[in-house]
Amino acid sequence: MSSSVLARPRPTHRAADLLSAYLPGSFYYSSPGGTVLADGVLRSVRAESGRRAEAVAAELAAAVADGVVEPIVVGALGFRPDSESSLVVPAVVRRASAPESGDGAVLSRQDRLGPWDITPRPEREAYAAAVVRALRRIEDGELEKVVLARSLELTADAPVPVPPLLARVVQANPAAHAFAVDITAVGDAAPRTLVGASPELLVSRRGVTVVANPLAGSRPRSTDEAENRRRIAELLSSDKDRREHAHVAAQVAEVLGRFCGELDVPSEPEVIGTPTMWHLSTRITGTLADPRDPATSSLALAEALHPTPAVCGTPTASARDLITELEPDDRGYYAGLVGWTGADGDGEWVVTIRCAEVCDRTVRVFAGAGIVEGSDPAAELAETSAKFRTLLGALGAEETS
């Protein structure tokens, strides 16, 4: 009897079913490319920065040798090279197509989130002052760009339920790269979950094709369509925003060019929208010169690209040092990467923005803005407030000025 006859047909799932099946501790990831829900841990991946892709490849090869069919590694990496990571080979993986509008409504509207006590970190005035200090460093020629972030710490009177929060995030923007990742570390007093809806694809790989979609240069979205058209036109004509975007797109293209025999980089950015923001966007597509090279796995490419100037700055080392100096708290997983990779090297990784860390009764929401010559502290502060709205809307919260 042939193996094809013996093969058990794969079960089919709907994206809404996987979303409703998510429980804290699961890994959830959805994007226009499809939905992944993973549970259980066959293997945990432990490796130093720069060696993680190599360690992941070894664990996936071991899983294949153990008879696991099409194993994948899922998880998240932090912003800094020495940041913590959470990467595992899950025991059970279910897949579905991309979410559709209304998929997030599978959970009851009665799921209560809040009320909230909100503490800004740092205070708004302190963030604006940090932007001024960064501008002085840029004027002195120490660097060209730095991305400064701030956070809001929200505290509820009861543990925050992650499933309805994730459902609301997906419902608000089904086309985003939505995720929920268990990032609980040894010694944590309570489970921690990273939840978000990133608009920025760091890199995806399907066979020989790789795609990156860097974003930089932003405007808040308005409820008035005429005003939105004005903001889009302003963004496209803004010298400051176009320079900021060019830094990011050029670096991404340079890195991918090391691995690709062909690379398509549009000469002009376009504008893409989320429910809360407009962004300058360049979709870069390449063909791998040698897809069998371990350095071209989706995670290896993601590590080579990270951090892009969209979340750090240029030059990278100078920007990272200034971030450490000016930001009051370690970023942790914010502005890192989240996604999955398979034994064949295919996979998808996104920049961990528009996100929050949930731990018991506390939620920390993050947002950043790119500071370049010509940046206005008040405008950059307003940009972070607009970016907060992605998660604050799902939480039923509002930043107070």
C-alpha positions in Angstrom: 0.0 0.0 0.0 1.4 3.4 -0.9 2.4 6.0 1.7 -0.1 8.4 0.1 -2.9 6.0 1.0 -1.6 5.6 4.6 -1.1 9.4 5.1 -3.7 10.9 7.4 -5.4 13.9 6.0 -4.6 17.2 7.7 -7.5 18.8 9.6 -8.7 22.1 8.3 -9.3 25.1 10.5 -10.8 28.5 10.2 -8.9 31.5 11.5 -11.8 32.4 13.8 -11.6 28.9 15.3 -7.9 29.2 16.1 -8.5 32.7 17.6 -11.2 31.3 19.8 -9.0 28.4 20.8 -6.2 30.6 22.0 -5.4 30.2 25.7 -2.7 32.0 27.7 0.6 30.1 27.2 -0.3 29.4 23.5 1.5 31.0 20.6 -0.8 32.9 18.3 0.3 34.7 15.1 -1.8 35.9 12.2 -1.0 37.9 9.1 -2.2 38.2 5.5 -0.1 35.0 4.9 -2.2 33.0 7.3 -2.8 32.0 11.0 -0.7 29.9 13.3 -1.7 28.6 16.7 0.9 26.5 18.6 0.7 24.8 21.9 3.0 22.7 24.2 6.8 22.6 24.1 8.8 19.8 22.6 12.1 21.7 22.8 13.2 25.0 24.1 15.9 27.0 22.2 18.7 28.5 24.3 21.5 30.4 22.5 23.4 33.6 22.6 22.6 36.6 20.4 23.9 36.0 16.9 23.8 32.2 17.3 20.0 31.8 17.7 19.3 31.0 14.1 22.0 28.3 14.2 20.6 26.9 17.5 17.1 26.9 16.0 18.2 25.0 12.9 19.8 22.4 15.1 16.7 22.0 17.2 14.5 21.7 14.1 16.8 19.1 12.6 16.6 17.1 15.9 12.8 17.3 15.8 12.8 16.0 12.2 15.1 13.2 13.3 12.6 12.4 16.1 9.9 12.0 13.5 8.1 15.3 13.9 6.4 16.3 10.7 7.2 19.8 9.5 8.3 21.2 12.8 8.6 24.9 13.4 10.1 27.2 16.0 7.9 30.0 17.3 8.5 32.9 19.7 10.1 36.3 20.2 13.4 38.0 20.6 14.1 41.2 22.6 15.4 44.5 21.3 19.0 44.4 22.6 21.6 41.7 21.7 21.7 40.7 25.4 17.9 40.8 25.8 15.9 37.7 26.8 14.3 35.5 24.1 11.4 33.0 24.1 11.8 30.4 21.3 10.3 26.9 21.3 9.5 23.9 19.1 5.8 23.5 19.9 4.1 20.1 20.3 1.0 20.9 18.4 0.7 23.4 15.5 -2.6 24.3 13.8 -2.8 26.5 10.7 -5.6 28.4 9.0 -6.0 31.2 6.4 -5.7 34.9 7.3 -8.3 36.4 9.6 -11.3 38.1 8.1 -13.3 41.1 9.3 -15.3 40.1 12.4 -13.1 37.1 13.4 -12.3 38.9 16.7 -15.9 39.0 17.6 -15.8 35.3 18.6 -15.4 36.4 22.2 -18.2 38.0 24.2 -18.4 41.8 24.3 -19.0 41.4 28.0 -15.4 40.5 28.7 -14.4 43.5 30.9 -11.0 45.1 30.6 -10.2 47.8 33.2 -11.0 50.2 34.7 -7.4 51.4 34.6 -4.9 53.5 36.6 -2.4 54.8 34.0 1.2 55.8 34.8 3.3 57.3 31.9 7.0 56.2 31.8 8.5 58.7 31.5 6.1 61.6 32.0 5.2 63.5 28.8 7.4 66.5 29.6 10.4 64.3 30.3 9.9 62.5 27.0 9.9 65.8 25.1 13.0 66.9 27.0 14.7 63.6 25.9 13.8 64.4 22.3 15.5 67.8 22.7 18.6 66.2 24.1 18.7 63.7 21.2 18.4 66.6 18.7 21.4 68.2 20.2 23.4 65.0 19.7 22.2 64.8 16.1 23.2 68.5 15.6 26.6 67.7 17.0 27.1 65.0 14.4 27.1 62.0 16.8 24.4 60.2 14.9 21.8 60.7 12.1 18.7 59.2 13.8 17.5 57.7 17.0 14.2 56.2 17.9 13.0 57.1 21.4 10.2 55.2 23.0 8.0 55.6 26.0 5.4 53.4 27.7 2.2 53.5 29.7 1.7 51.3 32.7 -1.9 50.3 33.1 -3.1 48.7 36.3 -6.5 47.0 36.8 -8.2 45.8 39.9 -8.2 42.2 38.7 -5.9 40.0 36.5 -6.1 41.1 32.9 -7.6 38.4 30.6 -5.5 38.0 27.5 -7.9 36.1 25.1 -10.4 39.0 24.8 -7.6 41.5 24.5 -6.1 39.5 21.6 -9.5 39.1 20.0 -10.1 42.8 20.1 -6.6 43.5 18.6 -7.4 41.1 15.7 -10.9 42.5 15.2 -9.6 46.0 15.0 -7.2 45.2 12.2 -7.4 41.7 10.6 -4.7 42.6 8.1 -2.1 43.4 10.7 0.5 40.9 12.0 -1.2 40.1 15.3 0.5 38.0 17.9 0.3 36.7 21.5 3.5 35.1 22.8 4.2 33.6 26.3 7.4 35.4 27.5 7.3 34.1 31.1 10.9 33.8 32.4 12.4 31.9 35.2 11.7 33.8 38.4 8.7 35.7 37.2 6.0 35.9 39.9 3.2 35.6 37.3 2.9 34.6 33.6 3.8 37.3 31.1 2.3 37.6 27.6 3.4 39.8 24.7 0.4 40.9 22.7 0.2 43.2 19.7 -0.6 44.0 16.1 2.5 45.0 14.2 2.1 46.8 10.8 5.8 46.2 10.0 7.0 43.0 8.3 10.7 42.6 9.1 11.2 39.7 6.7 9.3 36.7 5.2 10.7 33.8 3.2 8.8 31.5 1.0 11.1 29.2 -1.0 13.6 31.5 -2.8 11.5 34.6 -2.3 12.1 37.0 0.5 10.0 40.1 1.3 10.7 43.0 3.7 8.4 46.0 4.3 10.1 48.7 6.3 8.1 51.5 7.6 9.3 55.0 8.7 7.7 58.4 8.6 4.2 58.6 10.1 1.1 60.7 10.6 -1.9 60.0 12.9 -5.0 58.9 11.1 -8.1 61.2 11.3 -11.8 60.3 11.4 -12.3 62.9 8.6 -11.4 61.5 5.1 -10.6 64.9 3.7 -8.1 65.5 6.5 -6.7 62.0 5.9 -6.0 62.9 2.2 -4.3 66.0 3.4 -2.1 64.1 5.8 -1.2 61.5 3.2 -0.1 64.2 0.8 1.8 66.0 3.5 3.6 62.8 4.4 4.6 62.1 0.8 6.0 65.6 0.4 7.7 65.8 3.8 11.5 66.1 3.4 12.0 65.2 7.0 9.9 62.0 6.8 11.3 61.0 3.4 14.9 61.3 4.7 13.9 59.2 7.8 12.3 56.6 5.6 15.2 56.5 3.1 17.6 55.6 6.0 15.5 52.5 6.8 14.8 51.3 3.3 18.5 51.7 2.3 19.8 49.6 5.2 17.2 46.9 4.7 18.1 46.7 1.0 21.8 46.6 1.7 21.4 43.7 4.2 19.1 41.6 1.9 21.4 42.4 -1.0 24.1 40.3 0.7 21.9 37.2 0.3 19.9 37.8 -2.9 20.9 37.5 -6.5 18.0 39.8 -7.5 16.5 42.6 -5.4 13.6 44.8 -6.3 13.6 48.1 -4.3 10.9 50.6 -5.4 12.4 54.1 -6.1 9.5 55.8 -4.3 7.7 55.0 -1.1 4.0 54.6 -0.8 1.6 55.3 2.1 -0.1 52.4 3.9 -2.7 52.8 6.7 -3.6 51.2 10.0 -6.7 52.0 12.0 -4.7 54.6 13.9 -1.7 55.7 11.6 -0.4 56.4 8.1 3.1 55.2 7.3 5.6 55.6 4.5 6.2 52.1 3.2 8.7 50.4 0.9 8.0 46.8 -0.1 11.4 45.1 -1.0 11.4 41.8 -2.7 14.4 39.5 -3.4 15.3 36.2 -4.8 17.8 34.2 -2.7 21.1 33.4 -4.4 21.4 30.1 -2.3 18.3 29.1 -0.4 20.1 26.1 1.0 22.6 28.3 2.9 21.7 28.3 6.6 22.3 32.0 6.7 19.2 32.5 4.5 16.7 31.0 6.9 13.9 33.4 7.8 15.2 33.8 11.3 18.8 34.2 10.2 17.7 37.0 7.8 15.7 38.5 10.6 18.7 38.6 12.9 20.8 40.1 10.1 18.3 42.9 9.6 17.6 43.6 13.3 17.5 46.3 14.5 16.6 48.4 11.5 16.8 52.2 11.8 13.0 52.1 12.1 13.2 51.1 15.7 16.8 52.0 16.7 18.5 54.6 14.5 21.7 55.2 12.6 24.5 54.4 13.2 23.1 51.5 15.1 25.7 51.3 17.9 25.4 55.1 18.6 21.6 55.0 18.5 21.4 52.0 20.8 23.7 53.7 23.4 21.7 56.9 23.3 18.5 54.9 23.8 20.0 53.3 26.9 21.0 56.7 28.2 17.7 58.5 27.5 15.0 55.9 28.0 14.2 55.3 31.7 13.3 51.5 31.3 14.8 48.6 29.4 12.7 47.9 26.3 12.6 44.1 26.9 10.7 42.6 23.9 9.5 45.9 22.6 11.1 46.7 19.2 12.4 43.2 19.0 11.0 40.5 16.7 8.2 37.9 16.8 7.3 35.2 14.4 8.1 31.6 13.3 10.5 29.6 11.1 10.4 26.1 9.7 12.9 23.4 9.1 13.0 24.4 5.4 14.0 28.0 6.3 10.6 29.4 5.4 8.9 31.7 7.9 7.8 35.2 8.9 9.1 37.7 11.4 7.7 41.1 12.2 9.0 44.1 14.3 7.5 44.0 17.7 5.7 47.3 17.8 2.1 48.3 18.6 2.4 45.9 21.5 1.9 45.4 25.2 3.2 43.1 27.9 0.5 41.7 30.1 1.3 40.4 33.6 -1.4 39.7 36.2 -3.1 43.1 36.8 -0.6 45.2 34.8 -0.3 46.0 31.1 2.7 48.0 29.7 2.0 49.6 26.3 4.9 50.8 24.2 5.4 53.4 21.4 8.3 55.2 19.8 9.1 57.9 17.3 12.1 58.5 15.0 14.1 61.6 15.8 16.1 63.1 13.0 17.2 66.6 12.1 14.1 68.8 11.9 12.1 66.7 14.4 9.7 68.7 16.7 9.5 67.4 20.3 5.7 68.1 20.5 5.0 66.4 17.2 7.1 63.3 18.2 5.2 63.1 21.5 1.9 63.3 19.7 3.1 60.5 17.3 3.7 58.2 20.3 0.3 59.0 21.7 -1.3 58.1 18.3 0.6 54.8 18.2 -0.6 54.0 21.7 -4.2 54.0 20.4 -3.8 50.6 18.8 -3.6 48.8 22.2 -5.4 51.4 24.2 -8.5 51.0 22.0 -8.4 47.2 22.6 -8.0 47.7 26.3 -10.8 50.3 26.5 -8.4 52.9 27.9 -7.4 56.4 27.0 -4.2 58.3 27.6 -4.7 61.4 29.7 -2.8 64.5 28.7 
